[in-house]
Amino acid sequence: MIIASPCVVSLTWQLADAQNNPIDELAQPVEFFYGGDDLLAKVEEALAGHAEGDELHLHLEPEHAFGDYDPELVCFEARRLFPEQLEPGMAFEGLPAGALTPGMPTDALYVVTEVYPSHVVLDGNHPLAGMALRLHLRVRGVREANDDEIEARSVGQGFVSVLDGRPGDSAMH
């Protein structure tokens, strides 16, 4: 079957930065809805017309992947608003109750980058924001989408959620 909207594609990949330093490998095939919300637009564009067994090598600039790094998405919040056990790398959905930084997105995933006795530094950028990426994709399967998948425009796994380990999050455009 040729990849065309709507269908479901099974993919594996190797993701690296622009200098070919490995970032992620998806060794076991994962299904994505093609023609909906599961894949980055440039990935969908590249997959069009391909079939099971095909391999693609893509170069994605930040604007076609996870966007430019936005320093406005970095903020400082009081240490007392966070759990006692806190360390860099921990992530929180939204800012904690009592946060004072105005204008920050409420639905962003914030990663703790630094912890100080009086405050915590949070970054709402995707960890790959601002990076050009190299993506080696392998099409492991293509099938017709069922009615539920077509209605949802997703199979429940998005490109970003697979990279982040957050099942079901398909907000990547």
C-alpha angles and dihedrals in degrees: 000000000000118000108255133142122307107028140106120249127196112215142182122190151176115219123197138166122253090276091054094252106153116250105166142354125200101198099169117060116258125193122237130182110244113212097029140059104308102084137050111259093243091050091052090047091053094046094053112119095008126121142204111306096028121129126206132192113205134184111204122194115211093260089059095045124030100339133246119311109265114205088194087073092065116091144166122231133180114276091226090068092068136070117273091246101065131147140163112281096038114125133212130194102235128339120304122263108276094031112155105197107113124221098017117142110260095209099050125113107240120204120205107236100171136012122205130173092255104029148015126224113223128190120202094187119107107257089244095048113130093020129119108222138203115213125190107194129190120195105221098174146350125204139165114272117241124232094262092052092048091050092047093041085220144071089216097263120092129190091247095045091053090051092046096040090237106132118218098013107126102165101126110125 
